[in-house]
Amino acid sequence: MLGYLSHTRVLRLAGLFTWGLVSLPLLYTQYAPAEGELPPSLGEATWLLAAYLSFGVCYFWLTRGLSAGGHTSWYDRLALLVLTLSGLAVSYLSVTGLGSILLMVAAGVIPWLLSRRVGIVWLVLSQLAVLPVYNLIMGLPLFEALLQSLLYAGFSMFIFVTSLVARQQTQAREEQRRLNAELRATRLLLAESARVNERTRISRELHDLLGHHLTALSLNLEVAGHITEGQAQEHVRQAHTLAKLLLTDVREAVSQLRESGAIDLAAALRPLAERVPSLEIHLDMDDPLSVEDPERAHVLLRCTQEVITNAVRHAGARNLWIRVERERGRIVIDARDDGVGGEVEDILPGNGLRGMRERLAQYGGELDVSARRGEGFRLRACLPVATNMMLASGPQGVN
């Protein structure tokens, strides 16, 4: 059964299972007190139940959709704080060390929210916060109480490292998935480029060799028609007509080869949007969507790839909408997500955005970025499908 579950889901289920098991000794110690001890009051039992349930709810929330990027939003870190305080409250209200066990469970989510150094400090301090329960309330000597807290801190560190390895594996798998998607997209782009190059080569051969010879043949037959008489002249004229008809067919074939020699950009972009973890990509493209220049197709491919990477790593988005269309001689990529967003002046262009802008500018394109806090991130990339020289010349037939 576990073979069908990802390691992040197994981590989540193991934590929830441990949280559920803690309820058994918790109920036993509170509602079946030892001889000579009074049962807790209704208020104490209510607060204890609230702390216990609050821990479970926060853990359930924090372990949703664990991805390589982790949870970086402020409300997730607030949930971690509530999770830790709930675990401590269970220990103080139940006068037991059960809160330390819950804090061990909490150690499994810390690597997904905090850096290693901050996470370790958080983990140790939260376990040491149970020290007064052992020393002042349960009556253990200070040294034994400290050993007890450090023992739980050691177990928590083991869980922390295990969860950290799980996150690193998730990052490695995501990187492998991204590279595979890039390779598939690049392979399709190369296949399309090879097809276009082969069509261009064939059209040139038809134009330069067959077209030239047919033109020469037609001219010679025309001359022969003027110097022959009788039945021979009639056959020469028929041959001349057939030569001109064949030359027209060659011209049409050359024109069709050049016109159909465009790269199917849609086929190259689709693999990038497949099976992206923790992100639903809504890809909408014109059909057909073709680009004549392989280098421009490569620029558009890299821009789309960078949009997806930014949405996964930085935006914290759940959905990404990408629209690719032709618009007045340009290919336009319009992308928006439902991430945390931010103010445009606060966005620091990294290597990804800077590289996109440089690639587009090299071919006369432009990049427009807009964002507002709480409204996601929006990007619009425009790239002319051809240079002015290419547009002016157009496809050439046989002269």
Buried (B, 14 or more C-beta within 10 A) or exposed (E): EEEEEBBBBEBBEBBBEBBEEBBEBBEEBBEEEEEEEEEBEEEBBEBBBEBBEBBBBBBBBBBEEBBBBBBBEEEBBEBBEBBBBBBBBBBBBBBBBBBBBBBBBBBBBBBBBBEEEEBBEBBBEBBBBBBBBBBEEBEBEEEEBBEBBBEBBEBBBEBBBBBBEBBEBBBEBBEEBBEEBBEBBBEBBEBBBEBBEEBBEBBBEBBEEBBEEBBEBBEBBBEBBEEBEEEEBEEBBEBBEEBBEBBEEBBEBBBBBBEEBBBBBBBBBBBBBEEBBBBEBEBEBBEEBBBBBBEBBBBBBBBBBBBBBBBBBBBBBEBBBBBBEBEEEBBBBBBBBBBBBBEEEEBEEEEBBEBBBEBBEEBBBEBEBBBEEEBBBBBBBBBBBBEEEEEEEEBEBBE
